[in-house]
Amino acid sequence: MAGLRYALGLVAALLTVSIPGARAQAEDYPARPVRIIVPFGPGGPADVVARQIGSILQENLGQPFVVENRTGAGGVIGTLEVAKAPADGYTLLMMSNTQTANESLVPQRKYELMRDLAPIAPLNYSDLVIVVAPAVQAKTLQEFIALAKSQPGKLNYASSGQGTPYHMAGELFKAMAGIDIVHVPYRNSGEARSGVIGGQVQMMIDAVPAMAPNVDGNQVRALATTGKTRSTVLPNVPTVIEAGVPGYEATIWLGLMAPAGTPKPIIDKLNAAVNAAIKRPEVETLWATQGASPMEMSSEAFDKFLRADIVKWAAVVKGLDKTQ
């Protein structure tokens, strides 16, 4: 019993010492440049937003926030790099629903999202848009569904890779529309976009901010957007729900995480800085023109959001065709 009391007393003493130390560390943070690892290709939504937010964090916190792209394996390579990094707040992960989908889609990965990384804050979300190549004989979403049903397994849809929000949105659409179309994963969004523009694939689901210029340029035909309400960027395009698939909704959202064990005061400081950044009028205006909306949460609320999203996409992954 005496030994147990001694051990408990030692733990309490260590906590008493460590908490003030962590607070002091947070007051000095950041004392050197911070890396933001983007596990996706340059030019995509995650890369663009990482650079926007990194610039504001640099301005407000006084140290460079350097964006580094670490692509490969559907986001797994970059995510693993952050999971293995020192838990000191100097290596952050720009992530999306790709990471929550990968929890069930990529069982062989060498990390667990909610065990090896700590939520900081979400950033924004964007609706997606379903587009088809100009040569596709479908002017509406219902016409595309009818075309797909008349040719099961003959039509293709592009994505920027396994587990990306575009892949998951495509699988959800297949299930809810009752069609059989084949997933064609590309290495990144740019290549997938070129594939549908060039007619190598018939359909793609992409982020509104990224695909809207191609829609406006008549390089692709927009059939529907994936939010609950119409996109302000593509107001003449109906939602999937309006177009005849009740209950369908899919978005791409972005957020920041840090290695597990990062001191809570540093997490809290970053959370406050991010929430202040996304409320800046110029950021809200810029994102609105791109069809993106800010997401303000505490780190605890973001933790709950991530866990719920993992469950949501696990249900979709369960129904995937394992031959893809």
C-alpha positions in Angstrom: 0.0 0.0 0.0 2.8 2.3 0.9 4.4 1.6 -2.5 1.1 2.4 -4.3 0.8 5.7 -2.4 4.4 6.6 -3.4 3.8 5.8 -7.0 0.6 7.9 -7.1 2.4 10.7 -5.4 5.2 10.6 -7.9 2.7 10.7 -10.8 1.0 13.7 -9.3 4.3 15.5 -8.8 5.3 14.8 -12.4 2.0 16.2 -13.6 2.4 19.3 -11.5 5.8 19.9 -13.0 4.9 19.0 -16.6 1.7 21.1 -16.9 3.4 24.5 -16.2 6.3 23.4 -18.4 3.9 22.7 -21.3 2.2 26.0 -20.8 5.6 27.8 -20.9 6.5 25.8 -24.0 3.2 27.0 -25.7 3.9 30.6 -24.8 7.2 30.4 -26.7 5.7 28.4 -29.6 6.6 28.6 -32.4 10.2 29.3 -31.9 11.3 28.1 -35.3 9.6 27.2 -38.7 6.7 24.8 -38.7 6.1 22.3 -41.5 2.7 21.6 -42.9 2.7 18.2 -44.7 0.2 18.0 -47.5 -0.2 14.3 -48.5 -1.7 15.3 -51.8 -0.4 16.8 -55.0 0.3 20.5 -55.7 -2.6 22.7 -56.9 -5.4 20.7 -55.3 -7.8 22.0 -52.6 -5.6 20.8 -49.7 -2.5 22.3 -51.1 -4.1 25.6 -51.9 -5.7 26.0 -48.5 -2.6 24.9 -46.7 -0.7 27.8 -48.3 -3.5 30.2 -47.6 -3.7 29.3 -43.9 0.1 28.9 -43.5 0.6 32.4 -44.7 -1.9 33.8 -42.1 -0.4 31.7 -39.3 3.1 32.9 -40.2 1.8 36.5 -40.0 0.1 35.9 -36.7 2.5 33.6 -34.9 5.8 35.1 -36.2 7.4 32.0 -37.8 7.3 30.5 -41.3 4.7 27.8 -41.9 6.3 25.8 -44.7 4.1 23.6 -46.9 5.6 20.4 -48.1 3.8 17.9 -50.5 4.3 14.3 -49.6 2.2 12.4 -52.1 1.6 8.7 -52.6 -0.6 5.7 -51.5 -3.8 7.8 -51.4 -2.4 10.1 -48.7 -1.0 7.3 -46.5 2.7 8.2 -47.0 2.4 11.9 -45.9 0.1 11.0 -43.0 2.6 8.3 -41.8 5.4 10.9 -41.9 3.5 13.2 -39.6 2.4 10.3 -37.3 6.1 9.4 -36.8 7.3 13.0 -36.3 8.2 14.5 -32.9 5.2 15.6 -30.9 6.3 19.1 -30.5 4.0 21.1 -32.8 6.6 21.7 -35.6 5.2 19.1 -38.0 1.5 19.3 -38.9 -0.8 17.4 -41.2 -3.2 18.9 -43.7 -5.8 16.2 -44.0 -9.3 15.6 -45.4 -12.0 12.9 -45.5 -9.4 10.9 -47.4 -7.8 10.1 -44.0 -11.1 9.1 -42.4 -12.0 6.8 -45.4 -8.5 5.2 -45.3 -9.1 4.0 -41.8 -11.3 1.2 -43.3 -10.2 1.3 -46.9 -6.4 0.8 -46.2 -6.2 -1.8 -43.4 -2.4 -2.3 -44.0 -1.4 1.3 -43.2 1.1 1.6 -40.4 -0.7 4.2 -38.3 -4.2 4.7 -36.8 -5.6 8.2 -37.2 -7.2 8.7 -33.8 -4.4 6.9 -32.0 -1.3 8.4 -33.6 -2.5 11.9 -34.5 -4.2 14.7 -32.5 -7.0 16.8 -33.9 -6.2 20.6 -34.1 -9.1 22.2 -36.1 -11.1 21.8 -39.3 -10.7 24.5 -41.9 -13.4 24.4 -44.6 -15.7 22.3 -46.7 -16.7 22.4 -50.3 -19.4 20.8 -52.3 -18.5 18.6 -55.2 -19.8 18.6 -58.8 -20.7 15.6 -61.0 -19.4 16.3 -64.5 -19.3 14.3 -67.7 -17.2 14.5 -70.9 -18.8 16.5 -73.7 -19.2 13.4 -75.9 -21.4 11.6 -73.3 -25.0 11.4 -74.5 -26.5 12.6 -71.2 -27.7 16.2 -70.5 -29.1 15.5 -67.1 -28.2 13.3 -64.1 -31.2 11.1 -64.7 -30.2 10.6 -68.3 -26.7 9.6 -67.1 -28.2 7.2 -64.6 -30.4 5.7 -67.4 -27.3 5.4 -69.7 -25.3 3.7 -67.0 -28.1 1.2 -66.3 -28.4 0.4 -70.0 -24.6 -0.4 -70.1 -23.7 -1.9 -66.7 -19.9 -2.0 -66.1 -19.2 -0.1 -69.4 -18.9 3.5 -68.2 -16.0 4.8 -66.2 -15.5 7.5 -63.6 -12.3 9.2 -62.6 -10.9 10.1 -59.2 -7.6 11.3 -57.8 -7.0 8.0 -56.1 -8.3 5.3 -53.8 -9.9 6.7 -50.7 -10.1 10.3 -51.8 -13.3 12.2 -51.2 -14.0 12.0 -55.0 -13.7 8.2 -55.0 -15.9 7.8 -51.9 -18.5 10.2 -53.3 -18.5 8.2 -56.5 -19.1 4.9 -54.6 -21.9 6.5 -52.6 -23.5 7.8 -55.8 -23.2 4.3 -57.4 -24.9 2.7 -54.4 -27.7 5.3 -54.1 -28.4 5.5 -57.8 -28.2 1.8 -58.3 -25.7 1.9 -61.2 -22.6 -0.1 -62.1 -19.8 2.2 -63.3 -16.1 1.4 -63.0 -13.7 3.5 -60.8 -10.5 4.6 -62.6 -8.0 6.0 -60.0 -5.5 8.6 -61.3 -2.4 9.8 -59.4 -3.8 13.2 -58.7 -6.8 15.5 -59.3 -5.1 17.3 -62.3 -4.6 14.0 -64.2 -8.1 12.8 -63.4 -9.5 16.2 -64.5 -7.6 15.9 -67.8 -9.0 12.3 -68.2 -12.6 13.4 -68.2 -11.9 16.6 -70.2 -10.2 14.5 -72.9 -12.9 11.8 -72.9 -10.7 9.0 -71.6 -13.3 8.5 -68.8 -16.9 9.4 -69.0 -17.6 11.0 -65.6 -15.9 12.5 -62.6 -16.9 14.0 -59.2 -14.6 16.9 -58.3 -14.5 19.8 -55.9 -16.5 22.8 -57.1 -13.6 25.3 -56.7 -11.3 23.1 -58.9 -13.8 22.1 -61.6 -15.9 25.2 -62.0 -13.5 26.9 -64.5 -13.8 23.8 -66.7 -17.5 23.9 -66.5 -17.6 27.6 -67.4 -15.2 26.9 -70.3 -17.5 24.1 -71.7 -14.8 21.5 -71.3 -17.1 19.3 -69.3 -20.9 19.3 -68.7 -22.1 19.7 -65.1 -25.0 17.4 -64.1 -25.4 18.1 -60.4 -23.7 19.4 -57.3 -23.5 17.3 -54.1 -24.5 19.6 -51.3 -27.9 20.0 -49.6 -28.4 23.4 -51.4 -27.2 24.7 -54.8 -23.7 26.0 -55.1 -23.3 29.7 -55.2 -20.5 29.2 -57.8 -22.7 27.0 -60.0 -26.2 28.3 -59.2 -27.8 26.9 -62.4 -26.7 23.3 -61.7 -29.2 21.3 -59.6 -28.2 19.3 -56.5 -28.1 15.5 -56.8 -31.2 15.5 -54.5 -33.0 17.8 -56.9 -31.9 15.7 -59.8 -33.6 12.6 -58.4 -31.4 10.8 -55.9 -33.0 11.6 -52.5 -30.7 11.9 -49.5 -27.4 12.0 -51.4 -24.8 14.4 -50.0 -21.0 14.5 -50.2 -18.4 17.1 -49.6 -14.7 17.5 -49.3 -13.5 19.0 -46.0 -10.0 19.9 -44.8 -8.4 20.1 -41.4 -5.2 20.1 -39.4 -3.8 17.4 -37.1 -0.5 17.0 -35.2 1.4 14.0 -33.9 -0.3 12.3 -30.8 1.3 13.6 -27.6 1.7 17.2 -28.8 1.2 19.3 -25.7 -2.4 20.4 -25.2 -1.5 24.1 -24.8 0.2 24.0 -28.2 -2.9 22.3 -29.7 -5.1 25.0 -28.1 -2.8 27.8 -29.4 -3.0 26.4 -32.9 -6.8 25.9 -32.7 -7.3 29.5 -31.6 -5.0 30.8 -34.4 -6.8 28.7 -37.1 -10.2 29.7 -35.9 -9.2 33.4 -36.0 -7.7 32.9 -39.5 -10.8 31.4 -41.0 -13.0 34.2 -39.7 -10.9 36.9 -41.4 -13.2 38.8 -43.8 -10.8 38.4 -46.7 -10.6 34.6 -46.2 -14.4 34.2 -45.9 -14.8 36.3 -49.1 -12.2 34.4 -51.0 -13.6 31.0 -50.0 -17.2 32.1 -50.8 -16.1 32.9 -54.3 -14.6 29.4 -54.6 -17.6 27.6 -53.1 -16.0 26.8 -49.8 -17.4 27.5 -46.3 -15.4 27.8 -43.0 -15.7 25.2 -40.3 -15.0 26.5 -36.8 -14.6 23.9 -34.0 -12.7 23.3 -30.8 -10.1 20.5 -31.0 -12.5 18.4 -28.9 -15.4 18.9 -31.3 -13.1 18.1 -34.2 -12.2 14.9 -32.5 -15.9 13.9 -32.4 -16.4 15.0 -36.0 -13.5 12.8 -37.2 -14.7 9.7 -35.3 -18.2 10.1 -36.8 -16.7 10.5 -40.3 -14.7 7.3 -39.9 -17.9 5.4 -39.1 -19.7 7.0 -42.1 -17.2 6.0 -44.7 -16.6 2.6 -43.2 -20.2 1.8 -44.2 -19.4 2.9 -47.8 -16.2 1.0 -47.9 -18.0 -2.1 -46.7 -20.0 -2.1 -49.9 -17.1 -1.5 -52.3 -16.5 -3.9 -55.1 -13.3 -5.6 -53.9 -12.2 -6.2 -57.5 -11.5 -2.5 -58.1 
